[in-house]
Amino acid sequence: MYHISVVFRADREYEFNLHPQDVAGLSKESAREWLQEEFDELECTPSNPVGKVLILDVILNVAKYGGEARFAQGGDWARRFASCVAVVLDRPTVRIDVPGFVVG
């Protein structure tokens, strides 16, 4: 079981509970690729303009540039994001604090 939270403000937190079957068939590589494609498609600005962009930066920027509305709707895009984060980080609980720019 994975619990992914995406926070935009104290009163704006979107939670996704994923079971193993929700991420079955999703490899780390394909999850990374999806996040990277979204990062590029959303024209995210890397936090570190020089050097390699870390996966945590990709996750934070995709959440930020993807926008709160996508998470509020809880549709396919938001669930795909949560699934990819769960697979890439492989942690049972992940909290993505968008304004604080922190993954915990």
C-alpha positions as CSV (number, residue, x, y, z in Angstrom):
1,M,0.0,0.0,0.0
2,Y,1.2,3.5,-0.9
3,H,0.0,6.8,0.4
4,I,0.9,9.8,-1.7
5,S,-0.1,13.3,-0.6
6,V,0.3,16.4,-2.7
7,V,0.0,19.6,-0.7
8,F,-0.6,23.1,-2.2
9,R,-1.7,24.8,1.1
10,A,-2.5,23.7,4.6
11,D,-6.2,23.3,3.6
12,R,-5.4,22.0,0.1
13,E,-4.0,18.5,0.4
14,Y,-4.8,15.8,-2.1
15,E,-4.3,12.1,-1.1
16,F,-3.9,9.1,-3.2
17,N,-4.0,5.6,-1.7
18,L,-2.5,3.0,-4.1
19,H,-2.6,-0.8,-3.7
20,P,0.0,-3.1,-5.2
21,Q,-2.3,-3.9,-8.1
22,D,-2.5,-0.1,-8.9
23,V,1.2,0.0,-9.7
24,A,1.6,-3.6,-11.1
25,G,3.3,-3.6,-14.4
26,L,4.8,-0.1,-13.9
27,S,8.6,-0.4,-13.9
28,K,10.9,2.2,-12.3
29,E,12.2,3.0,-15.8
30,S,8.7,3.7,-17.3
31,A,7.7,5.7,-14.2
32,R,10.8,7.8,-14.5
33,E,10.2,8.3,-18.3
34,W,6.6,9.4,-17.7
35,L,7.7,12.0,-15.1
36,Q,10.5,13.2,-17.3
37,E,8.1,13.5,-20.3
38,E,5.7,15.5,-18.2
39,F,8.6,17.7,-16.9
40,D,9.5,18.5,-20.5
41,E,5.9,18.9,-21.8
42,L,5.0,21.2,-18.9
43,E,8.1,23.2,-19.7
44,C,9.3,23.0,-16.1
45,T,12.2,25.1,-15.0
46,P,14.9,23.0,-13.2
47,S,15.8,24.2,-9.7
48,N,19.4,23.7,-10.5
49,P,20.1,25.3,-13.9
50,V,23.5,23.6,-14.1
51,G,24.0,19.9,-14.0
52,K,21.8,16.9,-13.7
53,V,18.1,17.3,-12.7
54,L,17.4,15.0,-9.7
55,I,14.2,12.9,-9.6
56,L,12.9,14.8,-6.6
57,D,13.2,18.1,-8.6
58,V,11.3,16.4,-11.4
59,I,8.6,15.3,-9.1
60,L,8.2,18.7,-7.4
61,N,8.2,20.6,-10.7
62,V,5.7,18.3,-12.3
63,A,3.4,18.7,-9.3
64,K,3.9,22.5,-9.4
65,Y,3.6,23.1,-13.1
66,G,0.9,20.4,-13.5
67,G,-1.2,22.6,-11.2
68,E,-3.5,22.1,-8.3
69,A,-6.6,21.7,-10.5
70,R,-5.4,18.4,-11.9
71,F,-5.0,17.0,-8.3
72,A,-8.3,18.4,-7.2
73,Q,-10.1,16.6,-10.1
74,G,-8.4,13.3,-9.0
75,G,-8.5,12.1,-12.6
76,D,-6.2,9.8,-14.6
77,W,-3.3,12.3,-14.8
78,A,-3.2,12.8,-11.0
79,R,-3.5,9.0,-10.4
80,R,-0.7,8.3,-12.9
81,F,1.5,10.9,-11.2
82,A,0.9,9.3,-7.8
83,S,1.6,5.8,-9.2
84,C,4.8,7.0,-10.9
85,V,6.0,8.7,-7.7
86,A,5.2,5.5,-5.6
87,V,7.2,3.3,-8.0
88,V,10.1,5.6,-8.4
89,L,10.6,6.4,-4.7
90,D,9.4,3.0,-3.5
91,R,8.3,4.4,-0.1
92,P,5.0,3.6,1.6
93,T,4.3,7.2,2.4
94,V,5.3,10.3,0.4
95,R,4.3,13.9,1.1
96,I,4.9,16.4,-1.7
97,D,4.9,19.9,-0.3
98,V,4.6,22.1,-3.4
99,P,5.0,25.6,-1.9
100,G,7.8,24.3,0.4
101,F,9.4,22.5,-2.5
102,V,10.1,19.4,-0.3
103,V,9.4,15.7,-0.7
104,G,9.2,14.0,2.6
